[in-house]
Amino acid sequence: MPRIVVDVMPKPEILDPQGKAIVGALPRLGFTAFSSVRQGKRFELTVDGEVTEEILAQARNAAETLLSNPVIEDVVNVEVVEA
Amino acid sequence: MTELPLIGEAIAVAAHPQLAGAKIGVVTFPGTLDDRDAARAVRLAGGTAVPLWHADSALGDVDAVVIPGGFSYGDYLRAGAIARFAPLMSKIIDAANSDAKLPVLGICNGFQILTESHLLPGSMIKNDHLKFMCRDQVLRVENSNTAWTLDYEAGQEITVPLKNQDGQYIADEKVLDALEAEGRVVFRYVGFNPNGSRRDIAGISNAAGNVVGLMPHPEHAVEAGFGPASLDGIGGSDTDGLGFFTSVLNKIVGGAK
């Protein structure tokens, strides 16, 4: 069954407190190469049947209205992944 | 040792009998925690609390609405994001934006629901220090002309409990400047900013002043013997939060300043 993947990230100008916590933990485990971490969200929307343009438009609409809050987040990717 | 009453006596204000006719709806979502406290605060202030369920399709004849704190829908997705689309919320949004300007107060998770609903600008993200924080917090009332702050004086400092993890208020600079210019910053943290909120903002209102949201919990500071002064003595009184509820009740019955 095909899935539509939606990726949401905190806006670049907004300090991401979760990412800050993660970047603090990495060096304690010996991962010293990373100077910054930003944590986002990935949604997988399963579609029964074919992904039409109309369904993809619905997914984009859902991404902007429910899955993300445009005040603090950007939808950075909406794509179809075949199972 | 002085014995405290098991349940605080409802003597905090000498309520005018007329107030009991004012009906304040208190909304419960799956995961709401503070609906009973909010309803109790309404009663202690002299009004009548009306329980509302998120899936209700009508508001009934309530004169104002409180959206209480908690973790609606587990705060999955984002705090308030799913609750915002509950059937009752569309009625509340319409009533708040109507000419009748239904007074709406969002406390903590209720504030998050109001920003997700676009009734109030900005948003809340995780506290800058990443921890859940629970403390008694001093606030300054910056605007005493909203439906929920009429019984306070501008500049008055009040102490009420604060408890949250996603309490950092953010908005872009243009929105923040507009809020300041229009007097819509209603409450500011005093002495200590508990979550990194921009410009120490604890609560804001819409342009008309009927919709107010704040992170701290006035409904937990309404009874002598059970408020901030009794529990840790950082100052203020036990009942500093009661003014929210008397303000709106007085406004409803026409006795407000």
Boltz contact constraints between the chains, C-beta under 6 A:
constraints:
  - contact:
      token1: [A, 17]
      token2: [B, 126]
      max_distance: 6.0
  - contact:
      token1: [A, 17]
      token2: [B, 128]
      max_distance: 6.0
  - contact:
      token1: [A, 17]
      token2: [B, 130]
      max_distance: 6.0
  - contact:
      token1: [A, 21]
      token2: [B, 130]
      max_distance: 6.0
  - contact:
      token1: [A, 69]
      token2: [B, 78]
      max_distance: 6.0
  - contact:
      token1: [A, 69]
      token2: [B, 123]
      max_distance: 6.0
  - contact:
      token1: [A, 71]
      token2: [B, 123]
      max_distance: 6.0
  - contact:
      token1: [A, 72]
      token2: [B, 123]
      max_distance: 6.0
  - contact:
      token1: [A, 72]
      token2: [B, 125]
      max_distance: 6.0
